[in-house]
Amino acid sequence: MAEDYVYLPQKEIDRLNAELKELRGAGRNDIAEKIKEAKSFGDLSENSEYDEAKSDQARLEARIADIEYTLSRAKVLDESSLSLETVHTGLSVKVFDRTYEEKTTYHIVGVTQADAAAGKISDESPIGKGLLGHKVGDVVVIETPMGNDELEILKIFRDKVHHEA
């Protein structure tokens, strides 16, 4: 079975650990207080405050489980040491989209850092996964809901903001 790692910079691992600590401590305490208060309102079968507090508790526990799962799979990614020969998580890639005849730059990141509006795509997304391991000049066919998309890799680089050369 292939290893199922999530590559994240140390800064992101630290952020997730801090969030997890906060959720396990103050987050759980706040929810417990809400549930206690809601119970004081009486009959739980028709108590919307209690239902809302329990829903909040379920969301909090789901987030805790999600972070724990991500951290259990996390490997530290040192972006500065990555080779620019092939596309890797942590690098940026400029592509020419042959289907739409336009150039686009993506920064390939771990799933927790993805932000499509900022050009940060997950290494688990169809485009991110499709580009991984390819070199400048390669044409990668990405299967999308609208059909196949052909992306030609023009440049691989470290910085997130690319200036035209």
N, C-alpha and C positions, 0 to 999 in steps of 0.2 A: 504494500500500500504506500502510495506517495505521501511524503510529509505534507501536512496541511498548515504551513506557517503563515503568519501575517507579519510582513516586514514594516516596522515603524521606527522613526527616529527616536532617540532616547527622550527627547522633549515630549513627544506624544505619549510614550509609555509613562513618563512621570505625570503628565496631565491626567491620564486615565487612572493611575494609582491614587492621585489626590481626589479625583471625583469619587472613586470607589470608597475611599476612607470617609468622605463627607456623607455619602449616601448610607453607608453602614452605621454611621454614628448619628449625626444630627438629622439626617433624612428619616431614618427609622424612628427616632425619638419623636419627631414632629408628627409622623403618621400615627404612632401609638397614642399621642395626645389627642389627635383629631378623633380617633376611634373611641377613646375613653369619653371624650366630651359628647360625641354623637350618641353613645350608649345611654348617657344620662338623660337624653330626651325621651326615653321610654320605649314603647313597642318597636322592636327592630323590623318587623314585617312591613311597616309603612313609614320607615324612617329614611328619608332621602339623604340626610346628612351622613348617616351610617353607610348607606350604599355608596355614596361618593367617596367617603374615607376609605372604604374597602377597595374601590376601584383605584384610588390613588396608591394604596398599598400594593396592589397587583402590578401597577405600572412601575413603581419603585423597585420591586423585587425582580421584575423582568429586566430593567436597566442594569441592576446589580449582576444578574446572571449573564447578561450580554457582555458587560465589561470583563467579568471573570473569565468568560470563554475566550474573548479576544486576547486578554493578557496571558492566558494559558498557552496560546498559540504564537505569541509575539516573539519575534527575533529582532534584535537591535539592527537597524539599518544605518550604516555609515555612508551617507551620500557622497562624501568627498573621496571615498576610496573606490567608487564604482568605475569600471571601465566604460569608456564612451564608444566602444566597438559595437555593442548591442544594446537594445532597449532593456532597461531594468526598472523595477520599482525605485522611485526616488529621483529618476532622471526626467528631463523634459524632452519632447520629441516634436519636431516640426514636420507636418505631413502635407502632401497635396492630395486632396480628395478628388479623385478622377471622376467620381459620379456627379459631384456638385461643382466641379472645377473651381475649387477654392483652397487656399492654404489655411491651416489651423495648427495651433500649438497646444499640446496637452502636457500637463505635468502628471506623471503617473505616481500615485500615492497608495498607501494602504487604505483599506476600506473605511476606517474611522476618520480619515482626513478628506475623503472625497467631497468635492464641492464643484459641481458641473458649471455653475455660473462663473466661478473663478478659474475655470480651465483645469481643475484638479479632478482627474478621473481615477477611479479605483482600479487596482491591478486585477480585480475580480470582475470588472465590467466587461461586456463583449469587446469593446474597443481596446481597453487596457490589456486584457488577456491576449487579444489577437496580436498586439504590437510587441509584447514581451519576447525577447530573444532574437528579434529581427535586426538587421543592419541597414545603414544608409544605402539607398538604392532599391531595397526590397519593396515589392508591392504586396500588400497584405489584403486579403479579401475578408471582410467582416460581414457576418450574417446579421441583418437587422430586421425588425418587423416590416420595414418598407422594401425589403429585398437586400441583395448583396451590395456592399459599398467597398470600393477599391481605394486604398490609402497607400500612397507612395511615400516612403520615409526619406525626407530631405536632409534632416540634421538631428543629431542627438547631442544634448548638452546638459550641463548641471544647473544653471541658473533658471529660476522660474519665469523671469521676465526676459524675453529674448529681444535683442535689438537687431534689426535687419543688417546683414553684412553685405 
